């Protein structure tokens, strides 16, 4: 241990020997075991100890410098290897808060864009008005999670140790929260944490079992159950008790972890109650990961389907902060509503047909085409069908995106999954055919900025292939996945101490006056 620390921290000064640094040795030895265990707040306590030692005038300057170097190296090692997610956040947040504070102090009045009248009437498209740390959407490259593209995430995020080939959602959540690629132990820790936190309160179980599931939409059931879970909110309890603003994030973190853990149980109960006559979901298995527990509770034992679910839950998790569900969670959370209430609000936005129902529209479109044209229809027939659809005033569902200007990488990774696992499926072959035919048609119209497929153009076909044919349920899957991104962002919202959101609105008359327009 000591020789390694010397190599790492003494910057080549081999004349310094560890025996010559009694203060360093004493400070490190007294906390070494606790550091290795990485209990919560060890980093904070150790940093405080360092500050106390540095203030002692009898310590030689060279010992202080070495002590600082060793401390920083040890703490970096802890951050990279520890499974203490909350502790890692506790060490990172002060640095990030200070960085933002300094940035705002220097550039707080710097303009980053402009607002036009069309933007105000056009859904605020293009207005730069939010901060989102977890993901960024580039029109040409697609979504990146903390700077990592989907292909990169597929490569570097841990997979199931049981021969898995797709990234585990636990790994993506760790990345979204910390900005760091997790290791095997960290992902396994998250799986176990979520298994331990998954139990539902009895009143939520009773609520789900007593809702008329044949009448209440699965998304309404999900929203109601999540809202009812807010009786368990640690943040709401702490806020009512009285806590410092700087401590808000800790309780938001706890609620977010609890909520993510409970989601597969709630979603599986909804699936069983609505489509399988209330058949029991069984118990959470702590030896399985988040995705496998979910698929097993829904009644699926296919290894391939579980792999698909890992991919699905990963790629649908986050898409910047301006989409309806993400923005809603951020907005409601800014009023200090707890994560349960904030996420339930986001789910109600996700349930809208312009946000979370697009994959169902794609599936209906493809099913009708397959029924009319039959399997293995020639390209010319598929082209005629698509042209007829456009001439009737309808759109080709699954094509185009508000921001993207290339094929959605979320579509691409699903296509690759299908090519490996269901290359001869008639619906997949039709999806591939449409992918070849539709973009040139849309480009010829001259009216479409992005003629390429988005994520919704593929996901429904994959779910259908593995037996999850209930289209009304697909948005529930989307909601389970989206929790990873929006709750990671919510933790950072409170860590930064962001205020309640309150943009300025204007009436049409006031806007006309502002621009000097006379009707």
NORMO-V686815 format. One record per backbone hydrogen bond with DSSP energy under -0.5 kcal/mol. CO is the residue of the C=O (numbers start at 1). NH is the residue of the N-H. If there is no record, write none. Layout:
co=CO nh=NH
co=CO nh=NH
//
This chain:
co=1 nh=5
co=2 nh=6
co=3 nh=7
co=4 nh=8
co=5 nh=9
co=6 nh=10
co=10 nh=13
co=12 nh=14
co=13 nh=16
co=17 nh=20
co=18 nh=21
co=21 nh=25
co=22 nh=26
co=23 nh=27
co=24 nh=28
co=25 nh=29
co=26 nh=30
co=27 nh=31
co=28 nh=31
co=28 nh=32
co=31 nh=35
co=32 nh=36
co=33 nh=37
co=34 nh=38
co=34 nh=39
co=39 nh=42
co=41 nh=45
co=42 nh=46
co=43 nh=47
co=44 nh=48
co=45 nh=49
co=46 nh=50
co=47 nh=51
co=48 nh=52
co=49 nh=53
co=50 nh=54
co=51 nh=55
co=52 nh=56
co=53 nh=56
co=55 nh=57
co=56 nh=59
co=60 nh=63
co=60 nh=64
co=61 nh=65
co=62 nh=66
co=63 nh=67
co=64 nh=68
co=65 nh=69
co=66 nh=70
co=67 nh=71
co=68 nh=72
co=69 nh=73
co=70 nh=74
co=71 nh=75
co=72 nh=76
co=73 nh=77
co=74 nh=78
co=75 nh=79
co=76 nh=80
co=77 nh=81
co=78 nh=82
co=83 nh=85
co=84 nh=88
co=85 nh=89
co=86 nh=90
co=87 nh=91
co=88 nh=92
co=89 nh=93
co=90 nh=94
co=92 nh=95
co=92 nh=96
co=93 nh=97
co=94 nh=98
co=95 nh=99
co=96 nh=100
co=97 nh=101
co=98 nh=102
co=99 nh=103
co=100 nh=104
co=101 nh=105
co=102 nh=106
co=103 nh=107
co=104 nh=108
co=107 nh=110
co=116 nh=120
co=117 nh=121
co=118 nh=122
co=119 nh=124
co=122 nh=125
co=124 nh=127
co=127 nh=129
co=134 nh=146
co=136 nh=138
co=136 nh=144
co=138 nh=142
co=139 nh=405
co=142 nh=138
co=143 nh=150
co=144 nh=136
co=144 nh=146
co=145 nh=148
co=147 nh=149
co=148 nh=145
co=149 nh=153
co=150 nh=154
co=151 nh=155
co=152 nh=156
co=153 nh=157
co=158 nh=168
co=160 nh=164
co=161 nh=163
co=166 nh=160
co=168 nh=171
co=168 nh=172
co=169 nh=173
co=170 nh=174
co=171 nh=175
co=172 nh=176
co=173 nh=177
co=174 nh=178
co=174 nh=180
co=175 nh=179
co=183 nh=187
co=184 nh=188
co=185 nh=189
co=186 nh=190
co=187 nh=191
co=188 nh=192
co=189 nh=193
co=190 nh=194
co=191 nh=195
co=192 nh=196
co=193 nh=197
co=195 nh=198
co=201 nh=204
co=201 nh=205
co=202 nh=206
co=203 nh=207
co=204 nh=208
co=205 nh=209
co=206 nh=210
co=207 nh=211
co=211 nh=213
co=212 nh=215
co=212 nh=216
co=215 nh=217
co=217 nh=220
co=217 nh=221
co=218 nh=222
co=219 nh=223
co=220 nh=224
co=221 nh=225
co=222 nh=226
co=223 nh=227
co=224 nh=228
co=225 nh=229
co=227 nh=230
co=228 nh=231
co=229 nh=232
co=230 nh=233
co=233 nh=237
co=234 nh=238
co=235 nh=239
co=236 nh=240
co=237 nh=241
co=238 nh=242
co=244 nh=247
co=245 nh=248
co=247 nh=250
co=247 nh=251
co=248 nh=251
co=248 nh=252
co=249 nh=253
co=250 nh=254
co=251 nh=255
co=252 nh=256
co=253 nh=257
co=254 nh=258
co=255 nh=259
co=256 nh=260
co=257 nh=261
co=258 nh=262
co=259 nh=263
co=260 nh=264
co=262 nh=266
co=263 nh=267
co=264 nh=268
co=265 nh=269
co=266 nh=270
co=267 nh=271
co=268 nh=272
co=269 nh=273
co=270 nh=274
co=271 nh=275
co=272 nh=276
co=272 nh=278
co=272 nh=279
co=276 nh=279
co=284 nh=286
co=285 nh=288
co=289 nh=293
co=290 nh=294
co=291 nh=295
co=292 nh=296
co=293 nh=297
co=294 nh=298
co=295 nh=300
co=296 nh=299
co=302 nh=306
co=303 nh=307
co=304 nh=308
co=305 nh=309
co=306 nh=310
co=307 nh=311
co=308 nh=312
co=309 nh=313
co=310 nh=314
co=311 nh=315
co=312 nh=316
co=314 nh=317
co=317 nh=485
co=320 nh=319
co=323 nh=327
co=324 nh=328
co=325 nh=329
co=326 nh=330
co=327 nh=331
co=328 nh=332
co=329 nh=333
co=330 nh=334
co=331 nh=335
co=332 nh=335
co=332 nh=337
co=333 nh=336
co=338 nh=342
co=339 nh=343
co=340 nh=344
co=341 nh=345
co=342 nh=346
co=343 nh=347
co=344 nh=348
co=345 nh=349
co=346 nh=350
co=347 nh=351
co=349 nh=352
co=350 nh=356
co=352 nh=355
co=352 nh=356
co=352 nh=357
co=357 nh=360
co=357 nh=361
co=358 nh=362
co=359 nh=363
co=360 nh=364
co=361 nh=365
co=362 nh=366
co=363 nh=367
co=364 nh=368
co=365 nh=369
co=366 nh=370
co=367 nh=371
co=368 nh=372
co=369 nh=373
co=370 nh=374
co=374 nh=377
co=378 nh=381
co=378 nh=382
co=379 nh=383
co=380 nh=384
co=381 nh=385
co=382 nh=386
co=383 nh=387
co=384 nh=388
co=385 nh=389
co=386 nh=390
co=387 nh=391
co=388 nh=392
co=389 nh=394
co=390 nh=393
co=395 nh=397
co=396 nh=399
co=398 nh=454
co=408 nh=411
co=408 nh=412
co=409 nh=413
co=410 nh=414
co=411 nh=415
co=412 nh=416
co=413 nh=417
co=414 nh=418
co=415 nh=419
co=416 nh=420
co=417 nh=421
co=418 nh=422
co=422 nh=425
co=425 nh=429
co=426 nh=430
co=427 nh=431
co=428 nh=432
co=429 nh=433
co=430 nh=434
co=431 nh=435
co=432 nh=436
co=433 nh=437
co=434 nh=438
co=437 nh=441
co=438 nh=442
co=439 nh=443
co=440 nh=444
co=441 nh=445
co=442 nh=446
co=442 nh=447
co=442 nh=448
co=443 nh=446
co=447 nh=449
co=452 nh=400
co=453 nh=408
co=454 nh=457
co=455 nh=458
co=455 nh=459
co=456 nh=460
co=458 nh=461
co=458 nh=462
co=459 nh=463
co=460 nh=464
co=461 nh=465
co=462 nh=466
co=463 nh=468
co=464 nh=467
co=467 nh=469
co=469 nh=471
co=470 nh=473
co=471 nh=474
co=473 nh=476
co=473 nh=477
co=474 nh=478
co=475 nh=479
co=476 nh=480
co=477 nh=481
co=478 nh=482
co=479 nh=483
co=481 nh=484
co=481 nh=485
co=482 nh=486
co=483 nh=487
co=484 nh=488
co=485 nh=489
co=486 nh=490
co=487 nh=491
co=488 nh=492
co=489 nh=493
co=490 nh=494
co=491 nh=495
co=492 nh=496
co=493 nh=497
co=493 nh=498
co=507 nh=511
co=508 nh=512
co=509 nh=513
co=510 nh=514
co=511 nh=515
co=512 nh=516
co=512 nh=517
co=513 nh=516
co=517 nh=519
//
